[in-house]
Amino acid sequence: MNIKSRFCQNPKTTTLYNSQVGALVMICSVAYKLSSLPSIVNEYMASSTTWLFVLLTVVDTLSFVLVYAFFHDGGDEELSSNKAYKIGLIFLALFLGFKCVAFFSFAVLFFTVELYVGVPHVIVVLILIAPVVYLGTKGCSTLARTAEIFVFMVFFVVVLNLAFLEADLDVNRNLPVFSMEPKDFFAHSLRYGTWLGNCFPLLFVKVKNKKLPYVSSSYAVTQILTLIVVFFGVAMYGDSMKIIGNLLVEISGFNQLSTEIGRMEWTALFVVIVSGILELAFLFYGVSECSNRIFGCKLVLQIALPMVAVLSCTIPRSPQVVADLSHQRIVGGVMAVFSLILPIYFVILKWKNRRDYLSKFNYVREKKEVTK
């Protein structure tokens, strides 16, 4: 098989069981929301951190419902030759590409600041980019099967650390709802749009249902766990949470089991590393599929995106430059707007395409009846 036949194929919608989609939803909604984001939010929002996460959950849920309305019965398959659909995919590729580069910079910072202090970030970049590109290139089926293997481990570790948490908690640190003026609260909330729309690559998937509602239950459980972790984090650290590098890892250090079996931080490190790599690979897969539908070849953005990610973490003096850019008010606001506009746009295209098809079908049927 030559390079052209390998990377320049007709776009094909991937069919997954809803249990596999549920696994992807959980894996790809944990790592960066529970590692980098809480401290960033706390820096600006103080005691309103938990309530900002509630707002993000509401917006993200609306976005996910729209995405699900598009992909569950194969919206991508129906619109594969639609020009308006390809225009939307250009903006989707930019959206997912920026998310991938931003999250990649956070991953590099985690390895170089939290784990391996003093290791040149160039080395970490080159090592980290390899599994991301490999898994993303293998496709959504491989990512879904991998997610199925790790999703129960991730869920068990998060629940274990919450169930055996032993720390001084002051839940009043989560109050009041608005520790600042409401207008300032909503103005600052625009900074965090980059963390919305983690499940957009599912637009290229078609769901084959099993009996249980795996997708909705998985999404609900993930969002509830995220809010609980953030709630406990604020109750433990208050306004000082802004200096916490990784909330999930920090919380795992206050595990009652530590007195019996030793340090428990490694359990959270496992969650962050595995789910972080899978989420990056999932975003990379989404950009690849956009490339295949826009240019007729995956290779275009499969080469461009890793190069941008690597250069953005090696040319600046620190990956922190890209990380800080991702939560600027203008950048985050644009990402937040697109997290809602894009799924609305795709759902409208799907509805319009089906309406036109039904109109055409009814016209042909009526014409046949008149002829008879």
C-alpha positions as CSV (number, residue, x, y, z in Angstrom):
1,M,0.0,0.0,0.0
2,N,1.6,3.3,-1.1
3,I,1.4,6.6,0.9
4,K,-1.4,8.0,-1.3
5,S,-3.7,5.0,-0.9
6,R,-3.0,4.9,2.9
7,F,-3.7,8.6,3.7
8,C,-5.9,9.7,0.7
9,Q,-9.0,7.6,1.2
10,N,-12.7,8.3,0.7
11,P,-14.0,9.7,4.0
12,K,-15.6,7.0,6.0
13,T,-17.8,7.3,9.1
14,T,-16.7,5.0,12.0
15,T,-19.3,2.9,13.6
16,L,-18.9,2.4,17.4
17,Y,-21.0,0.8,20.1
18,N,-22.5,3.2,22.5
19,S,-20.4,1.6,25.3
20,Q,-17.3,2.6,23.4
21,V,-18.5,6.1,22.8
22,G,-19.2,6.3,26.6
23,A,-15.7,5.2,27.4
24,L,-14.3,7.9,25.1
25,V,-16.5,10.5,26.6
26,M,-15.3,9.8,30.1
27,I,-11.6,9.4,29.2
28,C,-11.6,12.6,27.2
29,S,-13.4,14.7,29.8
30,V,-11.1,14.1,32.8
31,A,-7.5,14.9,32.4
32,Y,-7.2,18.6,31.6
33,K,-10.3,19.6,33.5
34,L,-9.0,18.1,36.7
35,S,-5.4,18.9,36.3
36,S,-4.6,22.3,34.7
37,L,-7.9,24.0,34.8
38,P,-8.8,24.3,38.5
39,S,-5.8,26.3,39.5
40,I,-6.2,28.6,36.4
41,V,-9.8,29.2,37.3
42,N,-9.0,29.8,41.0
43,E,-6.5,32.5,40.0
44,Y,-9.3,34.7,38.6
45,M,-12.4,33.4,40.3
46,A,-11.4,32.7,43.9
47,S,-14.3,31.2,45.8
48,S,-16.5,31.3,42.7
49,T,-14.3,28.5,41.2
50,T,-16.9,25.7,41.8
51,W,-19.7,27.8,40.3
52,L,-17.6,28.6,37.3
53,F,-17.2,24.8,36.8
54,V,-21.0,24.5,37.1
55,L,-21.5,27.1,34.4
56,L,-18.9,25.3,32.1
57,T,-20.7,22.1,32.7
58,V,-24.1,23.6,31.6
59,V,-22.6,25.1,28.5
60,D,-20.6,21.9,27.7
61,T,-23.7,19.8,28.2
62,L,-25.7,21.8,25.7
63,S,-22.8,21.5,23.2
64,F,-22.6,17.8,23.8
65,V,-26.4,17.3,23.3
66,L,-26.1,19.1,20.0
67,V,-23.1,17.0,18.9
68,Y,-24.9,13.8,19.9
69,A,-28.0,14.9,17.9
70,F,-25.7,15.1,14.9
71,F,-23.6,11.9,15.2
72,H,-25.7,9.3,16.8
73,D,-27.3,8.1,13.6
74,G,-24.6,9.1,11.2
75,G,-24.9,12.8,10.3
76,D,-21.3,12.8,8.8
77,E,-22.3,10.0,6.5
78,E,-25.2,11.9,5.1
79,L,-23.3,15.2,4.5
80,S,-20.1,13.8,3.2
81,S,-20.5,15.5,-0.2
82,N,-22.2,18.7,1.1
83,K,-20.1,21.9,0.4
84,A,-21.6,23.8,3.4
85,Y,-20.5,20.9,5.6
86,K,-16.9,21.2,4.4
87,I,-16.9,24.9,5.2
88,G,-18.0,24.1,8.7
89,L,-15.2,21.5,8.9
90,I,-12.6,24.1,8.2
91,F,-13.6,26.0,11.4
92,L,-13.8,22.7,13.2
93,A,-10.3,21.8,12.2
94,L,-9.0,25.2,13.5
95,F,-11.0,24.7,16.8
96,L,-9.7,21.2,17.4
97,G,-6.2,22.0,16.2
98,F,-5.9,24.9,18.7
99,K,-7.2,22.7,21.5
100,C,-4.7,20.0,20.7
101,V,-1.8,22.5,20.7
102,A,-2.9,24.1,23.9
103,F,-3.5,20.8,25.8
104,F,-0.2,19.6,24.4
105,S,1.6,22.6,26.0
106,F,-0.2,21.8,29.4
107,A,1.0,18.2,29.1
108,V,4.6,19.3,28.5
109,L,4.4,21.7,31.5
110,F,3.0,18.9,33.7
111,F,5.9,16.6,32.8
112,T,8.7,19.2,33.1
113,V,7.4,21.0,36.2
114,E,5.5,18.4,38.2
115,L,7.4,15.2,37.4
116,Y,10.8,15.6,35.8
117,V,12.1,19.0,37.0
118,G,15.2,20.0,35.1
119,V,14.6,17.8,32.1
120,P,14.8,19.9,28.9
121,H,11.3,20.3,27.6
122,V,12.5,19.5,24.1
123,I,13.1,15.9,25.1
124,V,9.6,15.7,26.7
125,V,8.0,17.2,23.6
126,L,9.6,14.6,21.3
127,I,8.7,11.7,23.5
128,L,5.1,12.8,24.1
129,I,4.3,13.6,20.5
130,A,5.0,10.0,19.4
131,P,2.1,8.2,21.1
132,V,-0.3,11.0,20.4
133,V,0.4,10.9,16.6
134,Y,0.4,7.1,16.6
135,L,-2.9,6.6,18.3
136,G,-4.5,9.5,16.5
137,T,-3.4,8.0,13.1
138,K,-4.7,4.6,14.0
139,G,-8.2,6.0,14.2
140,C,-11.3,6.2,16.4
141,S,-11.8,2.4,16.6
142,T,-8.4,1.9,18.1
143,L,-8.9,4.9,20.5
144,A,-12.3,3.5,21.5
145,R,-10.9,0.0,22.3
146,T,-8.1,1.6,24.3
147,A,-10.5,3.8,26.2
148,E,-12.6,0.7,27.0
149,I,-9.5,-0.9,28.6
150,F,-8.7,2.1,30.8
151,V,-12.0,3.7,31.6
152,F,-12.8,1.5,34.6
153,M,-9.4,2.0,36.0
154,V,-9.7,5.8,35.7
155,F,-13.2,5.7,37.2
156,F,-12.1,3.5,40.1
157,V,-9.0,5.6,40.9
158,V,-11.0,8.9,41.0
159,V,-13.8,7.3,43.2
160,L,-11.2,5.6,45.4
161,N,-9.4,8.9,46.1
162,L,-12.7,10.7,46.9
163,A,-14.0,7.9,49.1
164,F,-10.9,7.7,51.3
165,L,-10.1,11.4,51.3
166,E,-8.9,12.5,54.7
167,A,-8.3,16.2,54.9
168,D,-9.6,19.3,56.6
169,L,-12.5,20.5,54.6
170,D,-14.3,23.9,54.9
171,V,-17.2,23.7,52.5
172,N,-17.9,27.4,53.2
173,R,-14.9,28.3,51.0
174,N,-17.2,27.5,48.1
175,L,-19.5,30.4,49.1
176,P,-20.7,32.9,48.2
177,V,-21.8,32.0,44.7
178,F,-20.5,35.4,43.4
179,S,-17.3,36.4,45.2
180,M,-17.2,39.2,42.7
181,E,-19.7,41.3,40.8
182,P,-21.9,39.1,38.5
183,K,-20.8,41.1,35.4
184,D,-17.1,40.4,36.3
185,F,-17.9,36.7,36.9
186,F,-19.4,36.2,33.5
187,A,-16.7,38.4,31.8
188,H,-13.9,36.2,33.3
189,S,-15.8,33.0,32.5
190,L,-15.1,33.7,28.8
191,R,-11.5,32.8,29.4
192,Y,-12.2,29.1,29.7
193,G,-13.8,28.3,26.3
194,T,-10.8,26.3,25.3
195,W,-11.9,23.5,27.7
196,L,-15.3,23.1,26.0
197,G,-16.1,20.8,23.1
198,N,-13.7,17.9,24.0
199,C,-16.1,15.4,22.3
200,F,-16.3,17.2,18.9
201,P,-14.3,14.4,17.1
202,L,-17.4,12.2,17.7
203,L,-19.0,14.1,14.8
204,F,-17.3,11.5,12.6
205,V,-18.8,8.5,14.4
206,K,-22.1,6.6,14.0
207,V,-23.5,4.8,17.1
208,K,-24.6,1.2,17.3
209,N,-26.8,1.0,20.4
210,K,-26.7,-1.6,23.1
211,K,-29.6,-1.8,25.6
212,L,-28.1,0.4,28.3
213,P,-27.7,4.2,27.8
214,Y,-24.0,4.2,28.1
215,V,-23.4,7.6,26.4
216,S,-25.7,9.7,28.6
217,S,-24.8,7.9,31.8
218,S,-21.1,8.1,31.2
219,Y,-21.3,11.8,30.4
220,A,-23.4,12.5,33.5
221,V,-21.1,10.5,35.8
222,T,-18.0,12.3,34.4
223,Q,-19.4,15.7,34.9
224,I,-20.6,14.9,38.5
225,L,-17.2,13.5,39.4
226,T,-15.5,16.6,38.0
227,L,-17.7,18.9,40.1
228,I,-17.2,16.9,43.2
229,V,-13.4,16.9,42.8
230,V,-13.4,20.7,42.3
231,F,-15.8,21.2,45.2
232,F,-13.5,19.3,47.5
233,G,-10.4,21.0,46.1
234,V,-11.8,24.5,47.0
235,A,-12.9,23.2,50.4
236,M,-9.3,22.0,51.0
237,Y,-7.3,24.8,49.6
238,G,-9.6,27.8,49.2
239,D,-8.0,30.7,47.4
240,S,-4.6,29.1,47.6
241,M,-5.6,26.5,45.1
242,K,-4.1,28.8,42.4
243,I,-0.7,27.5,43.4
244,I,-1.7,23.9,43.1
245,G,-0.1,22.3,40.0
246,N,-2.4,19.4,39.6
247,L,-5.5,19.2,41.7
248,L,-6.2,15.5,41.1
249,V,-2.7,14.5,42.1
250,E,-2.7,16.7,45.2
251,I,-6.0,15.3,46.4
252,S,-4.7,11.7,46.0
253,G,-2.0,12.5,48.5
254,F,-4.6,12.9,51.2
255,N,-5.8,9.2,51.0
256,Q,-6.4,7.3,54.2
257,L,-4.9,4.2,52.5
258,S,-1.5,6.0,52.4
259,T,-0.9,4.9,56.0
260,E,-1.3,1.3,55.0
261,I,0.1,0.9,51.5
262,G,2.2,4.0,51.0
263,R,1.9,7.1,48.8
264,M,-1.1,7.2,46.5
265,E,-0.1,10.0,44.2
266,W,0.9,7.5,41.5
267,T,-2.7,6.5,41.1
268,A,-3.7,10.0,40.0
269,L,-0.6,10.2,37.8
270,F,-1.8,7.2,36.0
271,V,-5.1,8.8,35.3
272,V,-3.6,12.1,34.2
273,I,-1.0,10.5,31.9
274,V,-3.3,7.9,30.3
275,S,-6.3,10.1,29.8
276,G,-4.2,13.1,28.8
277,I,-2.5,11.2,25.9
278,L,-5.8,9.6,24.8
279,E,-7.5,13.0,24.7
280,L,-4.7,14.5,22.7
281,A,-4.8,11.6,20.3
282,F,-8.6,12.0,20.0
283,L,-8.3,15.6,19.1
284,F,-5.6,14.7,16.6
285,Y,-7.9,12.1,15.1
286,G,-10.6,14.8,14.7
287,V,-8.3,17.1,12.9
288,S,-7.2,14.2,10.6
289,E,-10.8,13.5,9.7
290,C,-11.4,17.1,8.9
291,S,-8.4,17.1,6.6
292,N,-9.6,14.0,4.8
293,R,-13.0,15.7,4.1
294,I,-11.6,19.1,3.2
295,F,-8.5,18.2,1.2
296,G,-9.3,14.6,0.3
297,C,-6.1,13.5,2.2
298,K,-5.4,13.1,5.9
299,L,-1.7,13.6,5.5
300,V,-2.1,17.4,5.1
301,L,-3.0,18.2,8.7
302,Q,-1.5,15.0,10.1
303,I,1.9,16.6,9.3
304,A,1.0,20.2,10.0
305,L,-0.5,19.8,13.4
306,P,2.3,17.8,15.1
307,M,4.8,20.3,13.6
308,V,2.8,23.3,15.1
309,A,2.5,21.5,18.5
310,V,6.3,20.7,18.6
311,L,7.4,24.2,17.5
312,S,5.0,26.0,19.8
313,C,6.6,24.2,22.8
314,T,10.2,24.5,21.6
315,I,10.6,27.9,20.0
316,P,9.2,30.0,22.9
317,R,11.3,30.0,26.0
318,S,8.6,28.0,27.7
319,P,5.4,26.1,26.8
320,Q,3.8,28.4,29.3
321,V,3.5,31.0,26.6
322,V,0.9,28.9,24.6
323,A,-0.7,27.8,27.9
324,D,-1.3,31.4,28.9
325,L,-2.6,32.3,25.5
326,S,-5.3,29.6,25.7
327,H,-7.0,31.3,28.6
328,Q,-6.8,34.9,27.5
329,R,-10.3,36.4,27.5
330,I,-10.5,37.0,23.7
331,V,-9.1,33.6,22.8
332,G,-11.3,31.7,25.3
333,G,-14.4,33.8,24.3
334,V,-13.9,32.9,20.6
335,M,-13.5,29.2,21.5
336,A,-16.6,29.3,23.7
337,V,-18.7,30.8,20.9
338,F,-17.5,28.2,18.5
339,S,-18.2,25.4,20.9
340,L,-21.9,26.2,20.5
341,I,-22.1,27.6,17.0
342,L,-20.4,24.7,15.3
343,P,-22.7,21.9,16.6
344,I,-25.8,24.1,15.9
345,Y,-24.5,24.7,12.4
346,F,-24.0,20.9,11.8
347,V,-27.4,20.0,13.3
348,I,-29.1,22.6,11.0
349,L,-27.3,21.2,8.0
350,K,-28.4,17.7,8.9
351,W,-32.0,18.7,9.4
352,K,-32.0,20.7,6.1
353,N,-30.5,17.8,4.2
354,R,-33.1,15.4,5.6
355,R,-35.9,17.8,4.8
356,D,-34.7,18.2,1.2
357,Y,-34.4,14.5,0.9
358,L,-38.0,13.9,2.1
359,S,-39.3,16.6,-0.2
360,K,-37.6,15.1,-3.1
361,F,-38.8,11.6,-2.2
362,N,-42.4,12.8,-1.8
363,Y,-42.2,14.6,-5.2
364,V,-41.0,11.4,-6.9
365,R,-43.7,9.3,-5.3
366,E,-46.5,11.7,-6.2
367,K,-45.2,11.9,-9.8
368,K,-45.3,8.1,-10.0
369,E,-48.8,7.9,-8.7
370,V,-50.0,10.5,-11.2
371,T,-48.3,8.6,-14.0
372,K,-50.1,5.4,-13.0
